[in-house]
């Protein structure tokens, strides 16, 4: 069966919740999808993306969204540098622009981490959010994922 969708899990498993993208990639199995655990260097996987030309390319990473741990949002390319945790060799916005030539649609999904200090393992709230995201992706319900509209908690306090 042809690969029509790809998921790139990004993160550092030695920094607790920063490894959530890796966790998702390792647990994500669905027909028609190829999931890759990219670690901290997703740029090393560009040849795979270019070879398969997926209809949908989803990148998942821990992202400082100002939400509760485990909540996730689709983040636009323009917002990525403002919310990125920044443990990558290449800015994610640059990577997305480069990969856009090889995929029908590129979607970046950020998951709010709870703890980013040294240590292995994902915190329970973040793991719960990851499982919810995996379910949505497997069920082809990407459109149900909310878009990031700025730091919601900070914005709502002024209302």
N, C-alpha and C positions, 0 to 999 in steps of 0.2 A: 504494500500500500504506500502511496506517495505521502511524503511529509508535506502537509499544507499549513501547519502551524508549528511555531517553535517558541520555547520558553527558555530564556537565559536567566539563571539564578546567580546573583552577584552578592559577594560579601566576604567577610573575614570571620571564619569560624572560631578564631582565637579571641574574638572580642564580643563574646556573648551574643546578644540579639543582632549584631551586625551580620551574623551568619544566617539570617532568616531566608535570604534569597537562595542560599546553598541548600538549606533544609527543604524548601519548597521544590527545588529542582530534583533533589534526591527522592522525594516522595511522590512526585507528579508522574502519573502514567495514564495516558489516554490515547485512544485510537486516533491516528492522524496527527499526533503531536510528537515532537522530539524535544525533550527537556535536557538541558546541559547545565551542569554545575560549573560555573566559570571562575569561582574563587574571586580574587581581587583584580583579575586581569581579563575582563570580558573581551578586550581587543584581540586576544589570542584566538577567539572563536569566530572572527569575522569571515574566514574562508568557508567555514561550515554554512554560515548564513548565506553567503554568496553562491555557494554550490546548490543549495536547496531552493532558494528564492521563495520563502514561505509567503502565503497570503497574509498571515498575521504573525508578527514577531512581538512577543511579550517579554519585557525585561522587568525583573523584580529585584528590589533592593531595600534595605533598611533606609528610611528617609525621615528626617526631622520635620514633621508636619504640624506639630503643636497639638496633636490629638492624644487620645488615650492609647496606651500600649496595645498593639495588635490591630488597631484600626488601619485601614488602607484606603488609598485613593489613586486614581489615575492622575498623573502629574504631567502637565504639558512640557514640551521641550524648553520653552522660555522660562519655566519656573524651576527646572531641575537644579541649576547651580545654587539657587537660593535655599534649597531644602536638602541637598545631598549631604550625607554624612562625611564624604570625602576621603574614603580609604582606598581610592582607585588611582592607578597610574595615569590614566587618561580621563579627562572630564567626560562625564556621561553624555552631556549635550553634544559634544563632538562625535562621540561614538554613534549616537542616534542619527545624527545628520549623515554620517558615512553609511550606516546600514540602511537608511531610507531608500537608497538606490537599489537595494537588493531584496526588499520586502514590499508587499502591497501596502501594509499598514504596520507602523511601529507604535507600540503602546508601552509606556513606562508606568509601572505600578509601584508606589512607595508604601512601605509598611512602617508604622510608627514603632520604633524600638522602645523598650523599657529601660534596659541596662546595656551600656556600651563599653564597660570596663573590661579589663583582662579577665579571661575565663572562658571556658567552653560551655555550651548548652544554651538553649533558648528558654526564656522565661515563659511561664504558663500562659499569660494573657497574649503574648505575641504568637505562641504556638497555636492557640485557639483561633486567632485571626488568620494565621497561615492556612489552617485547615478549612476555614470558611472560604478563603480565596481559592484554594485548590478545588473545592466543590463547585464554585461558580465557573471556573475555567473548564472543568471537565464537562459540566452541563451546558457549555457554550452560552453562558449568561454574562459575558463581558460587559454588555451594555447596561447591566444593572449596577455596575461598580460606579460609585460616585466620583466626580471629578474634584480635584483639589481646587479650592477657591480662596486660598490664603489661610493664614493661621486662624482657624475657626474659634478657638477658645479665647484668644486675645481679642479678636474682632467682636465677639458676642458680649464681652464684658463692658463694652462702651455703650451698649444699647439700653 
